[in-house]
């Protein structure tokens, strides 16, 4: 008889990366170090214009995500700060963000919302500089977001892909 208990596999982004690639993400949080590590491991061929995000996604999409178990839901938590611009950084130094994957696809993602206007302003400035250095236009300054951030009580949110969830439930 089934007990109808849903089992999950859970680990941090760094844990999943280490599990499937042996790369210690905590030691590769800047572009140059990650690029050298990926070249040495031959997991990814970094290109001169690749940002840290580009390198991370090449590693994640080619070597981590495809290896997630399909039969049980997978929870990924504690993202590098570069991967969650509007998420709160936890006491462990990683962003309080999560994603759930099941049957080979991401079903949802969410985070503890950033409630600090100064940190939001700083992250926007950093991201704008990165975009400009790559020849891209900076995103418009988020005045309304900063106003809301100053009034926002502690909160979190999650976005669920209902079409994906229903598809997964039918399989």
C-alpha positions, -999 to 999 in steps of 0.1 A, spaced: 0 0 0 11 35 -8 15 61 19 11 89 -6 42 106 7 61 126 -19 99 122 -16 122 150 -26 160 153 -32 173 186 -19 206 204 -21 221 238 -26 232 251 -60 268 246 -49 260 210 -37 244 200 -70 273 216 -90 299 197 -68 279 165 -71 278 165 -109 310 183 -118 333 184 -88 336 222 -92 336 240 -58 313 269 -66 322 287 -34 357 291 -47 346 303 -82 324 333 -75 342 357 -99 344 354 -136 382 349 -140 384 321 -114 354 303 -128 367 306 -163 401 291 -153 384 263 -134 362 254 -163 391 255 -187 411 232 -164 382 207 -160 373 209 -197 337 210 -187 330 243 -206 350 262 -232 349 298 -219 347 325 -245 363 359 -240 330 378 -238 314 352 -214 302 368 -182 302 349 -149 265 343 -155 272 329 -190 298 305 -176 275 294 -148 246 287 -171 268 267 -195 279 246 -166 244 243 -150 225 236 -182 250 212 -197 263 193 -167 239 197 -137 202 201 -148 203 171 -172 215 148 -144 187 156 -120 166 125 -111 134 124 -131 113 102 -108 114 125 -77 111 162 -74 144 180 -69 147 211 -47 176 235 -54 183 262 -29 209 288 -18 218 305 -51 249 326 -58 240 362 -53 246 368 -90 217 346 -98 190 365 -78 192 402 -80 161 408 -60 166 381 -34 177 384 2 211 372 11 210 347 39 233 343 69 253 317 49 262 343 22 240 327 -5 207 341 -18 175 327 -2 162 314 -35 149 280 -46 137 261 -76 119 228 -79 125 205 -108 105 174 -116 104 150 -146 132 169 -164 118 205 -161 117 234 -137 82 237 -121 87 268 -100 111 293 -85 109 317 -56 129 337 -31 128 358 0 123 393 -14 151 418 -9 138 444 16 168 467 16 167 497 -7 204 505 -4 213 469 -13 188 471 -42 204 503 -55 239 488 -52 229 456 -71 213 477 -98 245 498 -102 267 467 -103 244 450 -129 243 482 -150 281 484 -150 283 448 -161 258 454 -189 276 485 -201 310 468 -201 294 442 -225 281 469 -248 245 465 -236 222 492 -224 215 494 -186 180 485 -175 159 516 -166 164 526 -130 138 509 -107 124 540 -89 91 523 -81 108 492 -69 130 512 -45 99 530 -32 81 497 -27 112 481 -11 112 507 16 76 499 26 78 461 20 74 439 51 94 407 51 80 387 22 87 359 -2 72 348 -35 70 319 -58 62 316 -95 47 283 -105 45 271 -141 10 255 -139 11 242 -174 44 223 -166 29 211 -133 -2 197 -150 19 181 -177 42 164 -150 12 152 -131 -2 135 -162 30 116 -169 
